[in-house]
Amino acid sequence: MNTWFLLERTEHLLPNLYRQVAQPDLTRLFDSTSLAGYDEQSPLLVKDDDSKLSAAILQAPEQWPGLMLHSDHSTEAVLAHLRQILFVNFEENRKGVLRYSNPATASYFFPACTVDELRFWLGPLTRLSWYGGSWPDRATGQMRWHEMENPAAHQWQALTFAHQAALSSNQQQALETQQQEHVLYLQSHLQQPSTGQES
């Protein structure tokens, strides 16, 4: 079983990564896609080579936002699938990019999938894990590890044509809920308690 980490680009990701692995086996997710020009914003797919990286992520997962991926398939197959599911169709012929590698997005999106939908989204992945939760979870300090299993991964076959998935109404509602709760989270954290004193 192969393991990868799909890590969100943060200010400290590369320094922290090279501190754990001298020569990490990494690939920018946006390479070879229409998002290639945004390489500095691209999540990084990092192959786990039994280095200190896995231990570091498990010890302090909040410092390594992203996904943990497990599959019997090759890096090339997994990468092709991850790039394919970046681009999605919404209702009314709207198109968009699904930032599923963000743990907050993952916490809303993947639990909204049916078993059949999850089979498509996980594709060659046997297991998908991430540390996080909803915005209310973050506000109340209830972040935790989440895990999705895909027993059909061994039967997966790559599509031979370009295909953009259409989001179901449940998936779209989950993403809308994420946006709404994110706004509420930001508002609650922007409100500063009054420090004035009555005279």
Beta strands, then each sheet from edge to edge (+ up, - down):
strand 1: 2-7
strand 2: 26-28
strand 3: 44-47
strand 4: 66-71
strand 5: 87-89
strand 6: 95-97
strand 7: 127-132
strand 8: 144-149
strand 9: 165-166
sheet 1: 2+ 3- 1+ 4- 7+ 8-
sheet 2: 6+ 5- 9-
end
